């Protein structure tokens, strides 16, 4: 049987090695996602707008939350608890960005459903302008809703040798536990993403039979392929989100049921190890977007290579290519308006 010191040692090593691995790959993936979804070929897609905001929020989440967890839980450097301003700011930013990232993931699933609907009134909601407005509203909404975190969160001395950064208000602690941790991080994303993911899958099976007949075969193939690629990216991300959130939600439910039960030090070490594992698995929500997209989409891989090639080019050559591309896009838009009006993907 493992001893208390052994369990605590395993918890620290997991946060150091697995945490650092996730942090490095998460930073690379988030930065790469930001570069890719700002690419001219994806800039006019509302789905890509949501994923771009998700990637920015995930990057900030990793910098403020996962890095602090590695330092605090892994290396046992509790520098956050000695600075009340940083304790409040770090907790607030981590909470906001995690909620924004999951909200954008839910919006992307709803957006894919709208883009595959046959009714024009629903397809009109699939626009970059609306996506930007929704993202702005979501950012402001979560920033306002989580303001009590700035007020109540502070370093709290639990024992003589154990101090943590958490809420000093019992009511706000209950709201965080039951509303944010269980509902916003678990139940709500599961329900909405599963529902709209299923509806999108149902629509994509019928979409090719409802395409406009005047579109050429080449354009039809390209549009259908692009739709399928975005749907594949979304479905894999939904699966990863649900799987990575289940241990975290189970751990929080267990904590709610057993928080009034007194336990010995060995039981506490076991629970702490399970909590660290569940928490680290939950971070796959923020580090897996780039890698799941890369595995599931040929278009995404192609754009990734273009971005890499553009980074290696001289600024003058890149500016010249962008000018030519924008000129070609304007010509194509004028030509498309004259021929036929097609709903945007």
N, C-alpha and C positions, 0 to 999 in steps of 0.2 A: 504493500500500500504506500502511495506517495505521501510524503510528509508535507507539512504546511510550507516549509521553506522551498521544497521542490515545486509545489504548485505556484507559489509566488514567483519563483525563478522562471518557470515556463511562461507565465503571463508577461514578465518583463521581456523575455527573449522574443516572444511573438510580436510584441509592439515594436521592438527594435528592428528585427530582420524582416518580418512580413510587412510591418508598417513602412519601413524605408523602401522596400520593394514596391509597395502600392503607391507610395508618395512619388517616387521617381517616375514610374510608368504613368501615373495619373497626371503629373505635370506635363510630360511629353504628349500624352494623348489629348489633354485639354488645349494646350497651345496649338497643336497640329489641327485640332478641330476648328479652332477660331480662324486659323489661316485658310482652311479648306472651305468653310461655309461663308467666307467673305469672297470666295472666288466668283468671277463674273458669271459663270455658267450656273451657279446655285443661288445667286443673290436675289433673283426674282421669284423664289419659291417661299411661300409662307411657312411650310414645314421646316425649311432650312433656317428661317428666322428664329423659330422656337429653339432649334438645336443649337444655334449660335449663342443665344442667351443662356441656355442650359450649360453650355461649355464654359462660358465666362463665370457663371455662378459656381460651377463645379471647381474651377481653378481657384477662386477665392476661398471656397469651402476647404479645399485641401491645404491651402496656405495658412489658414487661421485655425482650423480644427485638427486635421490629421497631424500636422507638424507639431502642434502643442501636445497632442496625445503621445507621440513618439518621445518627446523630451520629458514629459511628466511621468507617463506610465512605464516607458522603456528605460530611460536613463535616470529616472528618479530625481530629476532636477525640477523642483516645484517652484519655478520662478513666477508663475502666473498668480499664485495665491498670495504673494507678497506685494502685489501691485493692484489695488482695488480698481483703478481706472482701466487697466488692461484686462482684468478679470471680466468687467462688465462689457467692454468693447468686443473682446474676443468671443464671448458667449453670444452676444447680440448678433454679430456679423455671421458667425457660424450657423446660428438658428435661421436667420433671414435667407442666407444663400442656399441652405439645404432645402428650405421650403420653396424658394423660387425655382430651383433646379427640378424638383419633383413636379411642380406645377407646370413647368414648360414641357416636361415629358408627357403629362396628361393632355396638355393642349395639342401636342403633336399628334397624339392618337385621335383626338377629335378632329383635327385638321385633315388628317388622311381620310376620315370618314366623309367629311364634307366634300373633299375633292373627288370622291368616287360616287357621290350621289347623282342620280339621274335628273333630279329637279334643279332647275337653274337657281331658284331662290336659296337653296342650300349651298350650291357651288359658288355663289357670290360672296359667301362668308370666307371662302378660301382665297384670301388676298394678303399681300405683304403689308398693306396699310393697316388692315384690321389686326394682323398679327403684331405689329409694332405697338398699336394702341393697347392691346391686351397685355403685352409684356410690360409696358410702362405702368399700366394699372396694377398688375400683379406685384411689381416691385414696390410701388408705393403702399399697396395694401398690406403686404407682409411687414414692411418697415414700420407701419403704424400699429398693426396688431401686436407686434412683439416689443413695443416700447416698454411695457412693464418689466421686461428682462433687464433693461438699463437701470431701472429703479430698484428692483429687489435682489438681483444677483450680486453676491459679494463673497469674499473668502469667509468660510465658516469653520470654526474649530470643533471637530467632532469628538476627538480624544486629545490626550496630551501630546501625542506624536502624529496626529492625522488631521490635516486641514484640507478642505475641498472648496472649490468655487461653485456655488450653487445658490438657488433662490432661498431667501430668508422668509418669504411669505408662504404659508401653508396652502393658501388658496391658489396662488399662482403655480406652486409646485404641483398641485393636483391637476391644474389645467394643462401644464406641460406634460404630465404623465399620461392623462387619459385622452386629451384632445390632440395634442401635437404628436406625441410618440406613438400612440395607438391608432388614431384616426388619420392624421395628416401624413404620417410616414408609412402607414400600413393599409388600413381598410379603404380609405377614399381612393388612393392611387390604384389599388387592386381592382376595385369595382369599376371605376371609370375606364381604365386601360383595358381591362378584360372585355367590358361591354362594347366599347367602340372598336377595339381590335377585332372582335368577332364580327361586328357589323361591316367593318372595312374588308375583312376577308370574304364576307358574303357578297359584297358589292364587286370586288375585284374579279370574282368568278363570272360575273355577268357583264362586266364593263366592255369587253371587246365586241360583244354583240350589239352594243348600243352606241358605238362610235359613229360619227357623222360620215356619210358615204362619200362626200366630196374630197375627203382627205386622201392624199396619195398613199400607196402601200408603204413607202419608205417612212413617211411621217407617222403613219399609224403604228408601225413597228416601233419607232423611236419613242412615241408617246406611251404606248403600252409598256414598253420595256422600262422606261423611266418610272412609271407608276409602280410596276412590280418591284423595282429596285428599292424605292422608298418604303413600300409596304414591307419588304423583307427586312430592311434596316429597323423599322418600327417593331415588327413582331419579335425579333431577337432581343431588342432592348426591353420590351415588355416582360419577356420571360426572365431575363437577368434581374430586372427590378423586383419582380415578385419573389423569385428564389432568394435573392440577397436580403429582402426585407423580412422574410418569415422568421429567421432566428432572432432578429432584433425585436420583433413584436412579441414573440413567445417569451423572450427574456423579460420584457417589460410587464407582460401579464403575470408571469411568475413573481416578479418583484411586487406587484400590486397585491397579490394574494398572500404573500409571506412577509411583508414589511413589518407587521406587528409581532411576528414570531421571533423569539430570541434564539440565536444560534451560537454554536461554539466557533472557535477560531478556524478549525479545520473545515467546517461547513462554509464559513465565510470565504476561505481561500478557494474552495471548489466553485462557489457561486461567482467569485471574481474572475476566475479563469473562463468560465462559460460566458460571462458578460463581455470579456475582452474579445473572445472569439466572435461572438455575435455582432459586436460593434465593428470589428474589422471587416467582417463579411458585408456589413451594411454599406461600407465605403465603395463596394463594387458599383453602386448606383452612380458614383461620380467619376470613376476611373475607366469604366468599360465602354463608354459611348463610342470613342474613336475605334477601338479594337473590334467591337461588334459590327460597326458600320464597314470597316475594312474587310472583314470576313464575309459579309453578306451581300456586298454590292460591288459589281464590276465598275460602275460609273464612279463610285467613291474612290476606288483604287486608282482609276485613271486620273481623276482630279488631284489625288495625293501626289502622283508622280509629276503632274504639271506644276503643282505648287513647289515641289522640291526643285524642279528645274528652274523655275522663276527665281527662287532664292539664290541660285548660283549664277544668275545672269547679271550683267551690268545694269545699272539703273537706267541708262539712256536706252538700251535695247528693250528693256521691259516697258518703259513709258511709250515707246514707239509702237510696241505690240498692243498695248492697252488702247491706244488711240485708234489703231486700225480695227480692233475688235469692236469698240463702241460704235465706230462708223458703220461697220457691217451690221451690227445689231439694229441700228436706227433704220438702215435700208430694208432689212428684213421685216421690221415692224410696219413700215409704211406699205410694203408689198402685201403683207398679211391682211392689213386693214382693207385693202382694195379687193382682195379675193374672197375672204370669208372670215367670219368671227368665230373663233374657237375659244372655249373656256380654258383658263389658265390652269396649269398643273400646280 
